[in-house]
């Protein structure tokens, strides 16, 4: 659920098909926060928009107990931001994965 620009999420401890797919990235990048159901990509899109369109600095705080999914959430956030930066550079949707993205996600 969203509380303003805060996303409260729960680790389902199982994969949910399509939840974090390229199609989900494309869907959430086309909508503002609150227009679609709560999702980490909606939060990431809001950060991206504020960073580039309003030139506002951004900070994302991801917290939770051990096993809550903090590392996975961070990877998903970075995956979205990387895809957005590739799209803004004019790269085709299918070419969103780059060596830089892979290095960041692996770190």
PyMOL CGO cylinders between C-alpha atoms (Angstrom):
from pymol import cmd
from pymol.cgo import CYLINDER

trace = [
    CYLINDER, 0.00, 0.00, 0.00, 1.05, 3.64, -0.42, 0.3, 1, 1, 1, 1, 1, 1,
    CYLINDER, 1.05, 3.64, -0.42, 1.06, 6.25, 2.31, 0.3, 1, 1, 1, 1, 1, 1,
    CYLINDER, 1.06, 6.25, 2.31, 1.77, 9.36, 0.26, 0.3, 1, 1, 1, 1, 1, 1,
    CYLINDER, 1.77, 9.36, 0.26, 5.07, 8.65, -1.44, 0.3, 1, 1, 1, 1, 1, 1,
    CYLINDER, 5.07, 8.65, -1.44, 5.88, 5.87, 1.06, 0.3, 1, 1, 1, 1, 1, 1,
    CYLINDER, 5.88, 5.87, 1.06, 5.47, 2.28, -0.11, 0.3, 1, 1, 1, 1, 1, 1,
    CYLINDER, 5.47, 2.28, -0.11, 4.77, -0.36, 2.52, 0.3, 1, 1, 1, 1, 1, 1,
    CYLINDER, 4.77, -0.36, 2.52, 5.28, -3.82, 1.06, 0.3, 1, 1, 1, 1, 1, 1,
    CYLINDER, 5.28, -3.82, 1.06, 5.42, -7.42, 2.20, 0.3, 1, 1, 1, 1, 1, 1,
    CYLINDER, 5.42, -7.42, 2.20, 7.73, -10.15, 0.93, 0.3, 1, 1, 1, 1, 1, 1,
    CYLINDER, 7.73, -10.15, 0.93, 5.46, -12.90, -0.45, 0.3, 1, 1, 1, 1, 1, 1,
    CYLINDER, 5.46, -12.90, -0.45, 8.34, -15.43, -0.14, 0.3, 1, 1, 1, 1, 1, 1,
    CYLINDER, 8.34, -15.43, -0.14, 7.38, -16.85, -3.53, 0.3, 1, 1, 1, 1, 1, 1,
    CYLINDER, 7.38, -16.85, -3.53, 7.65, -15.65, -7.13, 0.3, 1, 1, 1, 1, 1, 1,
    CYLINDER, 7.65, -15.65, -7.13, 4.63, -13.87, -8.60, 0.3, 1, 1, 1, 1, 1, 1,
    CYLINDER, 4.63, -13.87, -8.60, 4.80, -14.17, -12.42, 0.3, 1, 1, 1, 1, 1, 1,
    CYLINDER, 4.80, -14.17, -12.42, 4.98, -10.86, -14.28, 0.3, 1, 1, 1, 1, 1, 1,
    CYLINDER, 4.98, -10.86, -14.28, 5.14, -8.71, -11.16, 0.3, 1, 1, 1, 1, 1, 1,
    CYLINDER, 5.14, -8.71, -11.16, 8.61, -7.36, -11.97, 0.3, 1, 1, 1, 1, 1, 1,
    CYLINDER, 8.61, -7.36, -11.97, 8.77, -7.97, -15.73, 0.3, 1, 1, 1, 1, 1, 1,
    CYLINDER, 8.77, -7.97, -15.73, 9.82, -5.60, -18.50, 0.3, 1, 1, 1, 1, 1, 1,
    CYLINDER, 9.82, -5.60, -18.50, 6.10, -5.12, -19.21, 0.3, 1, 1, 1, 1, 1, 1,
    CYLINDER, 6.10, -5.12, -19.21, 5.59, -3.97, -15.61, 0.3, 1, 1, 1, 1, 1, 1,
    CYLINDER, 5.59, -3.97, -15.61, 8.47, -1.50, -16.00, 0.3, 1, 1, 1, 1, 1, 1,
    CYLINDER, 8.47, -1.50, -16.00, 6.90, -0.13, -19.18, 0.3, 1, 1, 1, 1, 1, 1,
    CYLINDER, 6.90, -0.13, -19.18, 3.48, 0.14, -17.52, 0.3, 1, 1, 1, 1, 1, 1,
    CYLINDER, 3.48, 0.14, -17.52, 4.70, 2.00, -14.43, 0.3, 1, 1, 1, 1, 1, 1,
    CYLINDER, 4.70, 2.00, -14.43, 7.00, 4.34, -16.34, 0.3, 1, 1, 1, 1, 1, 1,
    CYLINDER, 7.00, 4.34, -16.34, 3.96, 5.71, -18.19, 0.3, 1, 1, 1, 1, 1, 1,
    CYLINDER, 3.96, 5.71, -18.19, 1.99, 6.59, -15.05, 0.3, 1, 1, 1, 1, 1, 1,
    CYLINDER, 1.99, 6.59, -15.05, 2.40, 8.87, -12.06, 0.3, 1, 1, 1, 1, 1, 1,
    CYLINDER, 2.40, 8.87, -12.06, 2.42, 7.70, -8.46, 0.3, 1, 1, 1, 1, 1, 1,
    CYLINDER, 2.42, 7.70, -8.46, -1.10, 6.74, -7.39, 0.3, 1, 1, 1, 1, 1, 1,
    CYLINDER, -1.10, 6.74, -7.39, -2.52, 6.15, -10.87, 0.3, 1, 1, 1, 1, 1, 1,
    CYLINDER, -2.52, 6.15, -10.87, -1.83, 2.39, -10.70, 0.3, 1, 1, 1, 1, 1, 1,
    CYLINDER, -1.83, 2.39, -10.70, -1.81, -0.05, -7.78, 0.3, 1, 1, 1, 1, 1, 1,
    CYLINDER, -1.81, -0.05, -7.78, 1.10, 0.39, -5.32, 0.3, 1, 1, 1, 1, 1, 1,
    CYLINDER, 1.10, 0.39, -5.32, 4.36, -1.06, -6.65, 0.3, 1, 1, 1, 1, 1, 1,
    CYLINDER, 4.36, -1.06, -6.65, 8.08, -0.52, -6.16, 0.3, 1, 1, 1, 1, 1, 1,
    CYLINDER, 8.08, -0.52, -6.16, 8.28, 0.58, -9.81, 0.3, 1, 1, 1, 1, 1, 1,
    CYLINDER, 8.28, 0.58, -9.81, 5.77, 3.38, -9.07, 0.3, 1, 1, 1, 1, 1, 1,
    CYLINDER, 5.77, 3.38, -9.07, 8.01, 4.62, -6.27, 0.3, 1, 1, 1, 1, 1, 1,
    CYLINDER, 8.01, 4.62, -6.27, 11.08, 4.34, -8.50, 0.3, 1, 1, 1, 1, 1, 1,
    CYLINDER, 11.08, 4.34, -8.50, 9.31, 6.24, -11.28, 0.3, 1, 1, 1, 1, 1, 1,
    CYLINDER, 9.31, 6.24, -11.28, 8.42, 9.05, -8.88, 0.3, 1, 1, 1, 1, 1, 1,
    CYLINDER, 8.42, 9.05, -8.88, 12.08, 9.31, -7.86, 0.3, 1, 1, 1, 1, 1, 1,
    CYLINDER, 12.08, 9.31, -7.86, 13.18, 9.33, -11.48, 0.3, 1, 1, 1, 1, 1, 1,
    CYLINDER, 13.18, 9.33, -11.48, 10.69, 12.03, -12.43, 0.3, 1, 1, 1, 1, 1, 1,
    CYLINDER, 10.69, 12.03, -12.43, 11.64, 14.23, -9.48, 0.3, 1, 1, 1, 1, 1, 1,
    CYLINDER, 11.64, 14.23, -9.48, 15.32, 13.77, -10.23, 0.3, 1, 1, 1, 1, 1, 1,
    CYLINDER, 15.32, 13.77, -10.23, 15.26, 14.62, -13.92, 0.3, 1, 1, 1, 1, 1, 1,
    CYLINDER, 15.26, 14.62, -13.92, 12.19, 16.74, -14.50, 0.3, 1, 1, 1, 1, 1, 1,
    CYLINDER, 12.19, 16.74, -14.50, 12.26, 18.84, -11.32, 0.3, 1, 1, 1, 1, 1, 1,
    CYLINDER, 12.26, 18.84, -11.32, 16.01, 18.54, -10.65, 0.3, 1, 1, 1, 1, 1, 1,
    CYLINDER, 16.01, 18.54, -10.65, 15.30, 17.56, -7.05, 0.3, 1, 1, 1, 1, 1, 1,
    CYLINDER, 15.30, 17.56, -7.05, 17.76, 15.32, -5.19, 0.3, 1, 1, 1, 1, 1, 1,
    CYLINDER, 17.76, 15.32, -5.19, 16.30, 11.96, -4.23, 0.3, 1, 1, 1, 1, 1, 1,
    CYLINDER, 16.30, 11.96, -4.23, 16.85, 9.44, -1.45, 0.3, 1, 1, 1, 1, 1, 1,
    CYLINDER, 16.85, 9.44, -1.45, 15.18, 6.06, -1.11, 0.3, 1, 1, 1, 1, 1, 1,
    CYLINDER, 15.18, 6.06, -1.11, 15.10, 4.37, 2.28, 0.3, 1, 1, 1, 1, 1, 1,
    CYLINDER, 15.10, 4.37, 2.28, 14.50, 0.63, 2.21, 0.3, 1, 1, 1, 1, 1, 1,
    CYLINDER, 14.50, 0.63, 2.21, 14.14, -0.93, 5.65, 0.3, 1, 1, 1, 1, 1, 1,
    CYLINDER, 14.14, -0.93, 5.65, 12.85, -4.10, 7.23, 0.3, 1, 1, 1, 1, 1, 1,
    CYLINDER, 12.85, -4.10, 7.23, 13.82, -7.09, 9.28, 0.3, 1, 1, 1, 1, 1, 1,
    CYLINDER, 13.82, -7.09, 9.28, 16.15, -9.84, 8.16, 0.3, 1, 1, 1, 1, 1, 1,
    CYLINDER, 16.15, -9.84, 8.16, 14.59, -11.72, 5.24, 0.3, 1, 1, 1, 1, 1, 1,
    CYLINDER, 14.59, -11.72, 5.24, 12.06, -8.99, 4.50, 0.3, 1, 1, 1, 1, 1, 1,
    CYLINDER, 12.06, -8.99, 4.50, 13.36, -8.47, 0.95, 0.3, 1, 1, 1, 1, 1, 1,
    CYLINDER, 13.36, -8.47, 0.95, 15.49, -5.33, 1.30, 0.3, 1, 1, 1, 1, 1, 1,
    CYLINDER, 15.49, -5.33, 1.30, 18.19, -6.56, -1.08, 0.3, 1, 1, 1, 1, 1, 1,
    CYLINDER, 18.19, -6.56, -1.08, 15.65, -7.68, -3.68, 0.3, 1, 1, 1, 1, 1, 1,
    CYLINDER, 15.65, -7.68, -3.68, 13.79, -4.38, -3.38, 0.3, 1, 1, 1, 1, 1, 1,
    CYLINDER, 13.79, -4.38, -3.38, 17.04, -2.50, -3.95, 0.3, 1, 1, 1, 1, 1, 1,
    CYLINDER, 17.04, -2.50, -3.95, 17.78, -4.60, -7.04, 0.3, 1, 1, 1, 1, 1, 1,
    CYLINDER, 17.78, -4.60, -7.04, 14.29, -3.95, -8.42, 0.3, 1, 1, 1, 1, 1, 1,
    CYLINDER, 14.29, -3.95, -8.42, 14.60, -0.22, -7.81, 0.3, 1, 1, 1, 1, 1, 1,
    CYLINDER, 14.60, -0.22, -7.81, 17.97, -0.13, -9.59, 0.3, 1, 1, 1, 1, 1, 1,
    CYLINDER, 17.97, -0.13, -9.59, 16.60, -2.29, -12.42, 0.3, 1, 1, 1, 1, 1, 1,
    CYLINDER, 16.60, -2.29, -12.42, 13.80, 0.22, -12.99, 0.3, 1, 1, 1, 1, 1, 1,
    CYLINDER, 13.80, 0.22, -12.99, 16.08, 3.26, -12.81, 0.3, 1, 1, 1, 1, 1, 1,
    CYLINDER, 16.08, 3.26, -12.81, 18.55, 1.65, -15.18, 0.3, 1, 1, 1, 1, 1, 1,
    CYLINDER, 18.55, 1.65, -15.18, 15.78, 0.81, -17.65, 0.3, 1, 1, 1, 1, 1, 1,
    CYLINDER, 15.78, 0.81, -17.65, 14.50, 4.38, -17.46, 0.3, 1, 1, 1, 1, 1, 1,
    CYLINDER, 14.50, 4.38, -17.46, 17.94, 5.84, -18.08, 0.3, 1, 1, 1, 1, 1, 1,
    CYLINDER, 17.94, 5.84, -18.08, 18.43, 3.56, -21.09, 0.3, 1, 1, 1, 1, 1, 1,
    CYLINDER, 18.43, 3.56, -21.09, 15.03, 4.59, -22.48, 0.3, 1, 1, 1, 1, 1, 1,
    CYLINDER, 15.03, 4.59, -22.48, 15.83, 8.28, -22.02, 0.3, 1, 1, 1, 1, 1, 1,
    CYLINDER, 15.83, 8.28, -22.02, 19.02, 7.76, -24.02, 0.3, 1, 1, 1, 1, 1, 1,
    CYLINDER, 19.02, 7.76, -24.02, 16.92, 6.44, -26.91, 0.3, 1, 1, 1, 1, 1, 1,
    CYLINDER, 16.92, 6.44, -26.91, 17.79, 2.78, -26.48, 0.3, 1, 1, 1, 1, 1, 1,
    CYLINDER, 17.79, 2.78, -26.48, 15.10, 0.32, -27.62, 0.3, 1, 1, 1, 1, 1, 1,
    CYLINDER, 15.10, 0.32, -27.62, 12.99, -1.25, -24.87, 0.3, 1, 1, 1, 1, 1, 1,
    CYLINDER, 12.99, -1.25, -24.87, 14.53, -4.67, -25.55, 0.3, 1, 1, 1, 1, 1, 1,
    CYLINDER, 14.53, -4.67, -25.55, 18.05, -3.35, -24.88, 0.3, 1, 1, 1, 1, 1, 1,
    CYLINDER, 18.05, -3.35, -24.88, 17.58, -2.09, -21.35, 0.3, 1, 1, 1, 1, 1, 1,
    CYLINDER, 17.58, -2.09, -21.35, 20.18, -4.40, -19.85, 0.3, 1, 1, 1, 1, 1, 1,
    CYLINDER, 20.18, -4.40, -19.85, 23.73, -3.12, -20.14, 0.3, 1, 1, 1, 1, 1, 1,
    CYLINDER, 23.73, -3.12, -20.14, 27.06, -4.04, -18.63, 0.3, 1, 1, 1, 1, 1, 1,
    CYLINDER, 27.06, -4.04, -18.63, 26.79, -1.06, -16.32, 0.3, 1, 1, 1, 1, 1, 1,
    CYLINDER, 26.79, -1.06, -16.32, 23.36, -2.15, -15.14, 0.3, 1, 1, 1, 1, 1, 1,
    CYLINDER, 23.36, -2.15, -15.14, 24.59, -5.69, -14.56, 0.3, 1, 1, 1, 1, 1, 1,
    CYLINDER, 24.59, -5.69, -14.56, 27.62, -4.45, -12.60, 0.3, 1, 1, 1, 1, 1, 1,
    CYLINDER, 27.62, -4.45, -12.60, 25.43, -2.24, -10.39, 0.3, 1, 1, 1, 1, 1, 1,
    CYLINDER, 25.43, -2.24, -10.39, 22.91, -4.98, -9.73, 0.3, 1, 1, 1, 1, 1, 1,
    CYLINDER, 22.91, -4.98, -9.73, 25.63, -7.54, -8.97, 0.3, 1, 1, 1, 1, 1, 1,
    CYLINDER, 25.63, -7.54, -8.97, 27.31, -5.21, -6.49, 0.3, 1, 1, 1, 1, 1, 1,
]
cmd.load_cgo(trace, "trace")
